[in-house]
Amino acid sequence: MATRTVRDATRELLRDLGLTTVFGNPGTTEIAFLTEWPDDFTYVLALHEASVVAMADGYARATRRATLVNLHSAGGVGHALGHIFTAYRNNAPLIILAGQQTRSLLPDDPFLGAVEAANFPKPYVKWSCEPARAEDVPAALARAYHVATQAPMGPVFVSVPVDDWDVETTKPIVSRPAIRGFAPDPSALDELVSALDAAEHPAIVVGAGVDDEGAVPDLVELAEKVGAGVWASPMAARCSFPEDHPQFFGFLQPERKALASALIDHDLVVVIGAPAFIYHVYRGESEISMPPLFLVNADEQVLARAEAGTGVRATPKLAIRALLERAAPREAPKSRTRLEKPAAVTPITPSFAYSVISEVLPDNAIVVEETPSHRNELHDHLPIKSTDSGFFTVASGTLGYGLPAAVGVALARPDRKVVAILGDGSSMYCVQALWTAAQHDLPVTFVIFDNSQYAAVRILGEAAGGEKVPGVDLGGIDFPALAKSLGLETSVVEKAEDLKPTLEAALPDVRPHLVHVRIDANPRTLY
Ligand SMILES: Cc1ncc(C[n+]2csc(CCOP(=O)(O)OP(=O)(O)O)c2C)c(N)n1
């Protein structure tokens, strides 16, 4: 009988867990894992480890499934750390399998070897390990899978010395189904239902946790039944309520005073699938007191650190379904007025650009965003209407996510058009992911908003009293030439009247296409 190695056993397990699409960047410490790559496995190569992880993160969030990442020992993991942090904040269930030098060389701190490998990605992994013995590798990966996929989901890390993969093993693999979500404690639910029934003007604040679970249709049903106004939580990394719905009230800002004044007319706020709250800037404490707050979340840390409110620990979908069954119906609130279409002026304003994208976007499109100083314009003029994965952005604030994430999203959802809208600065951190998009012929449209600066840093820096701040002027990047060199089709837009026809021509492209748009260098103040 042929010998069964740790590699064979691991592949049995990966097949059972549906982890046959692997995002990676290889080195010698990974060869023994990759050798004789099975035909039923797909290896997606990205040319930098930060891109590998962000791509896998986009794929995991868009499929709502755990995803395997393969990184190169210490150096590869080091390159990836920024987006491991992102995956942690995005609650992306990534299983990061890193190569490690041969066990017998480790005492000599060998070339490429990782010292304290399991500690390197901490604290931004939920669990981390280098198994004590080769035959423990499959069980470590099974455990990693169950930690990554239990709410709150997040990345996990397993370091495997290269000589482990050829070791013979007779241990059976233990493959169990993913562990499901959990419903609220009945008495906590009673309290929340009573508060909701007693309120006159309730608000629901939704965060990425709702769309993470595919629970947006349930949330819409709940909001309609209880007549709540719905707000998007600050910097939400997914769209969890259709933004053209008459009960959609708007986007909360990541600043205490602005946030409190937005919620002033409500007598109860129920935050679902988001922290209460994420802030970006501090301009002092709010003088407006917050309405009574309930916080529904699966994450004990989110519930523990909240400054106010009653915590209800549950995964969002089960909590929403339970509320739907129990809460009393109420009339819909009055709708908010919508903004007018911005003027077609050159230099093109971000508001105008977003409004044009909104007009030409196919119905089932997925928008991936990373335009830091234009987030408000995006929200004002490009309402996301989809109730399933219509929008992805980065929860950590770590730039360089949007471009590779769009590639992962496109691999995950070949049925949907993916449009990535990126600042010139943001697009450069992981620009090599364009090559992966071209290799896989992905129908992604990358729209670069080029204002030739790090505007968000400049604007927020000036608002905080910074003067003559260096390092905020960009410019001189030939995006079409760069994209062409990586295998993309390209277009350029300088005048307002050219934007719509150029996008209409680019969007149906079945290959990746980069549209370089020159944008007004003087966007409005943030927050
Ligand atoms: C990895 C990383 N490095 C630096 C920053 C700081 N930062 C925040 S916004 C920003 C500018 C981004 O420029 P661009 O994408 O052109 O958008 P703009 O601000 O001009 O709208 C920078 C550098 C960050 N958030 N993440």
The ligand as a Gaussian input file, in Angstrom:
#p B3LYP/6-31G(d) Opt

LIG

1 1
 C       -1.044000      51.359000       4.959000
 C       -1.418000      52.779000       5.183000
 N       -0.472000      53.738000       5.067000
 C       -0.800000      55.037000       5.251000
 C       -2.078000      55.388000       5.589000
 C       -2.444000      56.839000       5.847000
 N       -3.350000      57.355000       4.828000
 C       -4.665000      57.499000       5.035000
 S       -5.465000      58.162000       3.764000
 C       -4.052000      58.303000       2.867000
 C       -4.079000      58.928000       1.505000
 C       -4.646000      58.055000       0.461000
 O       -4.518000      58.688000      -0.780000
 P       -5.517000      58.438000      -1.956000
 O       -5.832000      57.016000      -2.085000
 O       -4.976000      59.105000      -3.152000
 O       -6.858000      59.122000      -1.498000
 P       -7.171000      60.623000      -1.076000
 O       -6.841000      60.754000       0.363000
 O       -6.335000      61.509000      -1.949000
 O       -8.629000      60.750000      -1.328000
 C       -2.959000      57.818000       3.579000
 C       -1.577000      57.784000       3.078000
 C       -3.026000      54.347000       5.740000
 N       -4.291000      54.565000       6.101000
 N       -2.676000      53.054000       5.504000

